[in-house]
Every structure is written in C-alpha cells, then in structure tokens.
Amino acid sequence: MSRWLHEGQHGFRRGYSCLSRLVTVCQDIADSLDEGVRTDAIIIDFSKAFDLVAHDRPLTIIAVTRVKWRVVVCIKELLLGSSQRVTVDGKLSEEVIVTSGVPQKNVLGPLLLLAYVNDIWRNIESNIRLFADDCIIYRKVMDSSDVVKLQKDLSRMGIRK
C-alpha cells in the first residue's frame, strides 16, 4: 500500500519513523557542510491537520490506487454522511453535515491524513521530508537563485513571507 506514498513521507509507515526522517535530513545537511555549502531549511507543522482533511480528497486518492473497491466504499461510509450538533448554554444547535476531519485514534485516520498530504511534494524543487503533518523543506544554497527557488516552493505550498 505504501507504494503510492511519496518517498519523503516517514509518518505511519513500516520501516520509517521520526528518527529516519531526522537522519535523512541531517545526512543531507552534513553532506552540504562537507562541500562547504549552506543549506536553508524551514520546518512546518500544519496545525489541526487531522481536523482539516476534506473528506473527498483522500477518497479520490485512495480510489485510484489498487485498493479493493469495497475498502473505498467502507471508508466512504465512515466519512460521508456524518453530522454533528453542539450544545451552547443549554441550547442545541441545528444539525450540520461534517465535510472534513478524520479520526485520530484509529488505524484508518493516519492513512487518510497521509493520502491528504501526500501530494504536497509535487511541483517542489527543493528537498522535502514529511512525518505525517510535519514538514521540513530545505535546499542547498549555492547562490541567490536557490533562495528564490526555495521561496517559490514555499509559495506553491501556500506559505508566504
């Protein structure tokens, strides 16, 4: 199943860990230092990532993989059609359909999160390493054009100065 995941994703995968991501990044930076080259790095934590996963995106991604169709249908049943209400000052709100968010405390939630963030590396020229919703994007800086390229990559990810 992990063949559809980006190689830089180290979260929730067999043989990968927070440590494997750290070792990979540190080795890349050490190699740059050995070459006498600076590396610029940005560490990003996408806050409330599990809560913000739009239901349709991971379903679309998983549906185009080689996962059995009945698995996709089960995931769809789990995610779609849920509703919620809240009580404030003793008054119950109107019921609303839940269109985002995946469970965090089961096996399926992390998989759906990975499907959601998996495409983050597309159109990125710099190195990117992920651990679930945490991201390190970095680049060797040979000259000012590399700084510009790193900023363009950040902009593609929706991150501004």
C-alpha positions as CSV (number, residue, x, y, z in Angstrom):
1,M,0.0,0.0,0.0
2,S,2.9,2.4,0.7
3,R,3.9,2.5,-3.0
4,W,1.6,5.4,-3.6
5,L,3.2,7.5,-0.8
6,H,6.0,9.9,-1.5
7,E,9.4,8.5,-0.5
8,G,9.9,11.6,1.7
9,Q,6.9,10.6,3.9
10,H,8.2,9.0,7.1
11,G,5.0,9.0,9.1
12,F,2.8,6.0,9.9
13,R,4.8,3.7,7.6
14,R,6.6,0.4,8.3
15,G,10.4,0.9,8.3
16,Y,10.1,4.7,8.6
17,S,9.9,6.9,11.7
18,C,10.5,10.4,13.0
19,L,14.1,9.3,13.5
20,S,14.5,8.1,9.9
21,R,13.3,11.5,8.7
22,L,15.7,13.2,11.0
23,V,18.7,11.1,10.0
24,T,17.9,11.7,6.3
25,V,17.8,15.4,6.7
26,C,20.9,15.5,9.0
27,Q,22.8,13.5,6.4
28,D,21.8,15.8,3.6
29,I,22.9,18.8,5.6
30,A,26.1,17.2,6.7
31,D,26.9,16.4,3.0
32,S,26.3,20.1,2.2
33,L,28.6,21.2,5.1
34,D,31.3,18.8,3.8
35,E,31.0,20.5,0.4
36,G,31.2,23.9,2.1
37,V,27.7,24.8,1.0
38,R,25.0,26.4,3.1
39,T,21.6,24.7,3.5
40,D,18.4,26.7,4.2
41,A,15.6,24.8,5.9
42,I,12.1,25.6,7.0
43,I,10.2,23.4,9.5
44,I,6.4,23.5,9.2
45,D,3.8,22.0,11.4
46,F,0.3,22.0,9.9
47,S,-1.9,22.7,12.8
48,K,-5.1,20.7,13.3
49,A,-4.2,18.7,10.2
50,F,-6.5,15.7,11.2
51,D,-9.4,18.1,11.6
52,L,-8.9,19.9,8.3
53,V,-8.8,16.8,6.0
54,A,-11.5,17.4,3.4
55,H,-13.3,14.0,3.1
56,D,-13.4,13.9,-0.7
57,R,-9.6,14.3,-1.2
58,P,-8.3,11.1,0.4
59,L,-11.2,9.2,-1.0
60,T,-10.2,10.3,-4.5
61,I,-6.6,9.4,-3.9
62,I,-7.3,6.0,-2.4
63,A,-9.8,5.2,-5.1
64,V,-7.2,5.5,-7.9
65,T,-4.8,3.2,-6.1
66,R,-5.0,-0.6,-6.3
67,V,-7.1,-0.8,-3.1
68,K,-10.1,-3.1,-3.4
69,W,-13.2,-1.1,-4.3
70,R,-15.1,-2.4,-1.2
71,V,-12.4,-0.9,1.0
72,V,-13.0,2.5,-0.6
73,V,-16.8,2.1,-0.1
74,C,-16.2,1.3,3.6
75,I,-14.0,4.4,4.0
76,K,-16.6,6.5,2.2
77,E,-19.4,5.2,4.5
78,L,-17.2,6.1,7.5
79,L,-16.5,9.6,6.4
80,L,-19.5,10.8,4.4
81,G,-22.9,11.5,5.8
82,S,-21.8,12.2,9.4
83,S,-23.4,15.1,11.1
84,Q,-22.9,16.9,14.4
85,R,-24.7,19.2,16.8
86,V,-23.4,21.2,19.7
87,T,-25.0,22.5,22.9
88,V,-24.2,26.0,24.0
89,D,-25.8,27.5,27.1
90,G,-28.2,24.5,27.2
91,K,-29.5,25.1,23.6
92,L,-28.9,22.5,20.9
93,S,-27.7,23.8,17.6
94,E,-29.0,22.8,14.2
95,E,-27.5,19.6,12.8
96,V,-24.8,20.1,10.2
97,I,-23.1,17.7,7.8
98,V,-19.4,17.1,8.6
99,T,-17.3,17.5,5.5
100,S,-13.8,17.4,7.0
101,G,-11.8,15.7,9.7
102,V,-10.6,12.2,10.1
103,P,-10.4,10.1,13.3
104,Q,-7.0,10.3,15.0
105,K,-7.2,7.4,17.4
106,N,-7.6,4.5,15.0
107,V,-5.6,2.9,12.2
108,L,-7.5,4.5,9.4
109,G,-7.2,8.2,10.4
110,P,-3.4,8.4,9.9
111,L,-3.7,6.6,6.5
112,L,-6.3,9.2,5.4
113,L,-4.1,12.0,6.6
114,L,-1.2,10.6,4.6
115,A,-3.4,10.4,1.5
116,Y,-4.4,14.0,2.0
117,V,-0.9,15.5,2.5
118,N,0.8,13.1,0.0
119,D,0.7,15.5,-3.0
120,I,2.5,18.3,-1.1
121,W,5.8,17.4,-2.7
122,R,4.5,17.8,-6.3
123,N,5.9,20.9,-8.1
124,I,8.5,21.3,-5.4
125,E,12.1,21.6,-6.5
126,S,13.6,21.7,-3.0
127,N,14.1,18.6,-0.7
128,I,11.0,17.8,1.3
129,R,10.7,15.3,4.2
130,L,7.5,14.7,6.0
131,F,6.4,13.0,9.2
132,A,2.6,12.8,8.9
133,D,1.7,16.5,9.0
134,D,5.1,17.9,10.0
135,C,7.3,19.0,7.1
136,I,10.9,20.0,6.6
137,I,11.7,21.7,3.3
138,Y,15.3,22.5,2.6
139,R,17.7,23.4,-0.2
140,K,21.4,23.8,-0.7
141,V,22.2,27.5,-1.3
142,M,24.9,27.9,-4.0
143,D,23.7,31.4,-4.9
144,S,20.8,33.8,-4.5
145,S,18.8,31.9,-7.2
146,D,18.5,29.0,-4.7
147,V,16.9,31.3,-2.1
148,V,14.4,32.4,-4.7
149,K,13.6,28.8,-5.7
150,L,13.1,27.9,-2.0
151,Q,10.7,30.8,-1.6
152,K,8.8,29.8,-4.8
153,D,8.5,26.3,-3.3
154,L,7.1,27.7,-0.1
155,S,4.7,29.9,-2.1
156,R,3.5,26.8,-4.1
157,M,2.7,25.2,-0.7
158,G,0.7,28.3,0.3
159,I,3.3,29.7,2.7
160,R,4.2,33.3,2.4
161,K,6.9,35.5,3.8
